[in-house]
Amino acid sequence: RPSTGLSWVIVGVVVIVALVLLAILVGTWLRPGPELPPVSPDGSSSSPSATAARPTSQPADCPDVQVISVPGTLESSSKDDPYRPTFNPNSLMLKITAPLAAALPDARADIWTTPYVAQLSNPVAIPPDGQASYETSRTEGYDKSVAQMKKVYDKCKLTGFVLMGFSQGAVIAGDIAGEIGAGKGVVPAENILGVGLISDGRREPGDARTAGPNPPGVGVEVAYGGFSFGSLSLRGKREGGFGAVKDRTVSLCGNKDPICNQPKDIFQAGNIATTLPELQKVLTGNSHALYATTTDWSSNGQTATQWMQAWARGVIDKAPKPPHS
């Protein structure tokens, strides 16, 4: 049995390794997607009561479907145009939404990309990196997404919603979906047609449908739940998961992506045997920026972005066409 002094040494080593790992993970979140050829246009709060009387028609300028797309870290800005986002032309989410917008008329699907600061300050950067904190960034992304959903729903009670996001954007879209699924969101659960998440930092296996690889780990916010260091605070799991919208939610995660696939007990004191190999994986096999390739995620030869685009198109094609007045 190790002495008390040795136990504290082990705990200290694990904490130091965990801090280093978190710093690297922040760097992972801050890594933009790979340079790839542009995708061709053809695609190569209290919740409103779900029991309230629904109208039989809605205004003519209401879309059948409202798509809310939340980009990942460094893929958006607060002043970006939600209908023609140009801040980061290489945004992973644009590889999904640009072909949808080109293929579908506005009356069928309104494609809206959340404009938010999309940053994540590294708490151990010396000198400070000047980035907005994770909490500031995710709050702005959440607030703007919810505000747009409320704006649409207040006028268009029959419009269906599709929520999508990557990385930090997946956390934001997933949080909104979880609240709606618990009956505490900005629209009723019955108005949610689908939720598509790529590399969700609050992922838990079994909380959503999946495709392609389905690694056994959890999102980094779950593995480090409750951890706070400087400007970085991680919230843990979503209590209740996705609730009433679980059957309409799909979550994609690559085996070598440390943002969505972490051992559950990685931050447990004394578990250095798990922590050190995980640190090595982050340093050598990180696939977080590779979802537009088949390097670590594929399904029947499709990349995650191709799969998500096809999934979203299928959800939209099957969506009801509410009468207009």
NUFI-577734 format. One record per residue (C-alpha): residue in one letter; x, y, z. Coordinates in Angstrom, 3 decimals. Example, Ala and Ser with C-alpha at 12.3 -4.5 7.8 and 13.67 -1.06 7.14 Angstrom:
2
   res         xx         yy         zz
     a     12.300     -4.500      7.800
     s     13.670     -1.060      7.140
//
This chain:
325
   res         xx         yy         zz
     r      0.000      0.000      0.000
     p      1.547      3.345     -1.041
     s      2.351      5.862      1.639
     t      0.283      9.034      2.027
     g      3.173     11.061      0.595
     l      3.429      8.830     -2.462
     s     -0.344      9.029     -2.975
     w     -0.180     12.796     -3.034
     v      2.697     12.640     -5.522
     i      0.617     10.427     -7.790
     v     -2.364     12.764     -7.468
     g     -0.120     15.728     -8.259
     v      1.309     14.045    -11.340
     v     -2.169     13.168    -12.590
     v     -3.384     16.727    -12.061
     i     -0.380     18.145    -13.914
     v     -0.828     15.695    -16.773
     a     -4.533     16.490    -16.871
     l     -3.811     20.230    -17.069
     v     -1.379     19.633    -19.923
     l     -3.953     17.465    -21.659
     l     -6.606     20.143    -21.254
     a     -4.278     22.763    -22.696
     i     -3.699     20.538    -25.723
     l     -7.414     19.887    -26.038
     v     -8.030     23.627    -26.100
     g     -5.525     23.775    -28.926
     t     -7.503     21.051    -30.652
     w    -10.685     23.100    -30.363
     l     -8.800     26.050    -31.846
     r     -7.544     24.086    -34.833
     p     -9.372     25.074    -38.034
     g    -10.477     22.502    -40.561
     p     -8.225     21.285    -43.396
     e     -7.934     23.144    -46.691
     l    -10.152     21.231    -49.108
     p    -11.652     21.997    -52.517
     p    -14.978     23.838    -52.230
     v    -18.111     21.716    -52.262
     s    -20.064     21.953    -55.484
     p    -23.567     23.441    -55.231
     d    -25.222     20.177    -56.250
     g    -23.994     18.479    -53.131
     s    -21.212     16.233    -54.813
     s    -36.348     30.157    -21.253
     s    -39.783     28.541    -20.726
     s    -40.934     26.304    -23.449
     p    -44.039     27.010    -25.525
     s    -46.743     24.537    -24.657
     a    -46.927     21.629    -27.039
     t    -50.583     21.241    -26.085
     a    -51.524     24.808    -27.082
     a    -53.851     25.076    -30.038
     r    -51.836     25.037    -33.244
     p    -52.984     27.096    -36.207
     t    -54.100     25.337    -39.349
     s    -51.946     27.568    -41.563
     q    -49.183     30.137    -41.310
     p    -48.034     33.272    -43.193
     a    -46.901     32.806    -46.767
     d    -43.348     33.942    -46.031
     c    -42.784     31.269    -43.377
     p    -40.386     28.502    -44.438
     d    -41.449     24.892    -44.130
     v    -38.139     24.172    -42.386
     q    -35.757     26.411    -40.461
     v    -32.177     25.112    -40.368
     i    -29.955     26.466    -37.590
     s    -26.273     25.685    -38.216
     v    -23.706     26.454    -35.493
     p    -20.089     26.480    -36.704
     g    -17.133     25.335    -34.632
     t    -14.326     27.295    -33.009
     l    -12.680     29.822    -35.359
     e    -15.351     29.137    -37.980
     s    -17.581     32.158    -37.324
     s    -17.587     35.717    -36.008
     s    -20.126     37.908    -34.246
     k    -20.548     40.063    -37.358
     d    -20.747     37.298    -39.949
     d    -23.746     37.259    -42.298
     p    -26.002     34.363    -41.179
     y    -27.216     33.835    -44.757
     r    -23.893     34.366    -46.548
     p    -21.199     33.547    -43.979
     t    -17.761     34.504    -45.245
     f    -15.628     34.756    -42.099
     n    -14.177     31.274    -42.639
     p    -14.854     29.914    -46.146
     n    -13.323     26.614    -45.026
     s    -15.854     26.149    -42.203
     l    -16.765     22.499    -41.781
     m    -20.459     23.346    -41.431
     l    -20.420     25.269    -44.728
     k    -19.547     22.006    -46.444
     i    -22.962     20.817    -45.264
     t    -25.135     23.918    -45.482
     a    -23.828     25.505    -48.708
     p    -25.039     22.609    -50.906
     l    -28.368     22.559    -49.023
     a    -28.888     26.283    -49.566
     a    -28.023     25.949    -53.249
     a    -30.360     23.006    -53.799
     l    -33.425     24.075    -51.824
     p    -35.702     27.084    -52.341
     d    -35.972     29.479    -49.416
     a    -39.648     28.669    -48.977
     r    -38.776     25.041    -48.340
     a    -35.746     25.504    -46.103
     d    -34.295     28.680    -44.620
     i    -30.595     28.025    -43.917
     w    -29.331     30.241    -41.060
     t    -25.762     30.081    -39.726
     t    -25.227     31.373    -36.189
     p    -22.855     34.369    -36.142
     y    -20.928     34.282    -32.872
     v    -17.392     34.949    -31.662
     a    -16.510     31.225    -31.876
     q    -13.343     31.411    -29.795
     l    -11.882     29.556    -26.833
     s     -9.125     31.163    -24.800
     n     -6.347     28.802    -23.736
     p     -6.128     29.261    -19.953
     v     -2.423     28.369    -19.862
     a     -1.298     30.482    -22.817
     i      1.708     32.704    -22.050
     p      1.272     35.478    -22.991
     p     -2.570     35.436    -23.013
     d     -3.871     34.612    -26.478
     g     -6.490     37.392    -26.571
     q     -9.309     34.970    -27.403
     a    -12.773     35.172    -25.868
     s    -13.380     32.633    -23.119
     y    -15.238     29.418    -23.840
     e    -18.085     30.530    -21.589
     t    -18.399     33.894    -23.343
     s    -18.292     32.274    -26.766
     r    -20.736     29.450    -26.107
     t    -23.161     31.858    -24.393
     e    -23.212     34.165    -27.410
     g    -23.701     31.226    -29.767
     y    -26.518     29.863    -27.625
     d    -28.257     33.232    -27.213
     k    -28.169     34.103    -30.906
     s    -29.358     30.654    -31.995
     v    -32.237     30.673    -29.522
     a    -33.202     34.236    -30.471
     q    -33.459     33.255    -34.140
     m    -35.531     30.188    -33.297
     k    -37.883     32.273    -31.166
     k    -38.208     34.891    -33.903
     v    -39.220     32.238    -36.416
     y    -41.497     30.299    -34.070
     d    -43.352     33.396    -32.850
     k    -44.501     33.991    -36.420
     c    -44.400     30.490    -37.893
     k    -45.902     27.990    -35.461
     l    -45.921     25.166    -38.026
     t    -42.327     25.505    -39.205
     g    -40.083     22.539    -38.362
     f    -36.525     23.011    -37.117
     v    -33.267     21.232    -37.933
     l    -30.340     21.980    -35.574
     m    -26.772     21.167    -36.580
     g    -23.318     21.946    -35.225
     f    -19.660     20.965    -35.167
     s    -17.319     20.959    -32.145
     q    -18.143     24.015    -30.000
     g    -21.151     24.454    -32.279
     a    -22.226     20.877    -31.559
     v    -22.142     21.617    -27.828
     i    -24.336     24.686    -28.382
     a    -26.810     22.964    -30.710
     g    -26.894     19.926    -28.418
     d    -27.589     22.061    -25.349
     i    -30.504     23.759    -27.113
     a    -31.860     20.386    -28.225
     g    -31.522     18.963    -24.714
     e    -33.550     21.813    -23.245
     i    -36.248     21.418    -25.892
     g    -36.313     17.665    -25.290
     a    -36.863     18.351    -21.583
     g    -39.777     20.684    -22.312
     k    -37.769     23.756    -21.290
     g    -36.753     25.080    -24.699
     v    -37.717     27.874    -27.014
     v    -39.937     25.707    -29.255
     p    -42.010     22.584    -28.564
     a    -40.284     19.249    -29.095
     e    -42.819     18.389    -31.796
     n    -41.383     21.183    -33.954
     i    -37.902     19.623    -33.943
     l    -37.389     17.547    -37.092
     g    -33.770     16.620    -36.491
     v    -30.578     17.387    -34.575
     g    -27.209     16.626    -36.186
     l    -23.999     16.863    -34.154
     i    -20.385     16.305    -35.221
     s    -17.799     15.958    -32.433
     d    -20.010     16.947    -29.508
     g    -17.916     17.817    -26.461
     r    -20.780     16.656    -24.186
     r    -21.333     13.386    -26.047
     e    -22.371     10.261    -24.159
     p    -22.795      6.953    -26.029
     g    -26.444      5.928    -26.112
     d    -27.804      9.466    -25.788
     a    -28.407      9.760    -29.527
     r    -28.510      7.754    -32.722
     t    -25.199      7.374    -34.513
     a    -23.576      6.331    -37.767
     g    -20.079      5.246    -38.711
     p    -17.684      4.717    -35.792
     n    -19.273      4.736    -32.367
     p    -16.357      4.926    -29.915
     p    -16.980      4.019    -26.264
     g    -15.656      7.235    -24.737
     v    -17.420     10.438    -23.720
     g    -17.053     14.083    -24.658
     v    -14.273     16.090    -23.038
     e    -16.796     18.116    -21.019
     v    -18.195     14.913    -19.567
     a    -14.776     13.425    -18.795
     y    -13.679     16.649    -17.075
     g    -17.111     17.644    -15.797
     g    -16.989     20.387    -13.187
     f    -13.378     21.279    -13.944
     s    -12.650     25.004    -13.940
     f     -9.298     26.589    -14.670
     g     -9.027     30.291    -15.382
     s    -11.373     31.132    -18.232
     l    -12.176     27.481    -18.972
     s    -15.156     25.790    -17.296
     l    -16.520     22.416    -18.377
     r    -20.130     21.603    -17.526
     g    -20.253     17.818    -17.532
     k    -23.025     15.736    -19.033
     r    -26.453     16.928    -20.140
     e    -28.823     15.807    -17.426
     g    -31.606     13.859    -19.112
     g    -29.759     13.706    -22.428
     f    -31.918     14.758    -25.358
     g    -35.210     13.690    -23.827
     a    -38.160     13.825    -26.204
     v    -35.967     14.558    -29.238
     k    -33.523     11.666    -28.709
     d    -35.087      9.684    -31.546
     r    -34.418     12.601    -33.930
     t    -30.861     13.287    -32.778
     v    -27.743     11.869    -34.420
     s    -24.205     12.288    -33.067
     l    -21.066     11.512    -35.090
     c    -17.648     10.938    -33.499
     g    -14.346      9.594    -34.798
     n    -12.319      7.047    -32.840
     k     -9.279      9.344    -32.604
     d    -11.091     12.579    -31.810
     p    -10.290     13.561    -28.200
     i    -13.065     16.186    -28.103
     c    -15.863     13.602    -28.293
     n    -14.046     10.394    -27.277
     q    -12.399     10.521    -23.836
     p    -12.245      7.781    -21.184
     k    -14.919      8.473    -18.573
     d    -12.499      8.290    -15.663
     i     -9.520     10.078    -17.202
     f     -9.432     12.746    -14.477
     q     -9.819     10.304    -11.612
     a     -6.994     10.681     -9.085
     g     -4.500      7.855     -9.404
     n     -5.606      6.791    -12.883
     i     -2.335      7.744    -14.527
     a     -2.277      4.491    -16.492
     t     -5.217      5.828    -18.529
     t     -4.238      9.493    -18.550
     l     -0.767      9.166    -20.059
     p     -1.788      7.053    -23.080
     e     -4.639      9.482    -23.710
     l     -2.183     12.363    -23.729
     q     -0.070     10.489    -26.258
     k     -3.127      9.904    -28.463
     v     -3.912     13.615    -28.508
     l     -0.334     14.399    -29.501
     t     -0.057     11.809    -32.281
     g     -3.466     10.765    -33.622
     n     -5.811     13.720    -33.303
     s     -8.544     13.578    -35.981
     h    -10.756     16.435    -34.795
     a    -10.205     18.546    -37.931
     l    -10.624     15.672    -40.395
     y    -14.397     15.114    -40.653
     a    -14.420     16.280    -44.266
     t    -12.126     13.327    -45.032
     t    -12.414      9.580    -44.449
     t     -9.219      9.490    -42.352
     d    -10.967      8.562    -39.088
     w    -14.701      8.716    -39.833
     s    -16.516      7.131    -42.729
     s    -19.797      5.416    -43.454
     n    -20.156      3.504    -46.701
     g    -17.361      5.617    -48.147
     q    -18.905      8.925    -47.119
     t    -17.183     11.564    -45.027
     a    -19.011     12.916    -41.975
     t    -19.870     16.128    -43.827
     q    -21.262     14.179    -46.798
     w    -23.238     11.920    -44.494
     m    -24.655     14.851    -42.513
     q    -25.604     16.712    -45.662
     a    -27.490     13.670    -46.969
     w    -29.137     13.161    -43.566
     a    -30.276     16.787    -43.394
     r    -31.578     16.674    -46.959
     g    -33.553     13.546    -46.123
     v    -35.072     15.155    -43.022
     i    -36.043     18.250    -45.009
     d    -37.473     16.260    -47.920
     k    -39.733     14.334    -45.505
     a    -40.847     17.424    -43.589
     p    -44.512     18.473    -43.792
     k    -45.549     21.354    -46.049
     p    -47.778     23.516    -43.831
     p    -50.629     25.385    -45.568
     h    -50.035     29.099    -46.029
     s    -52.557     31.825    -45.440
//
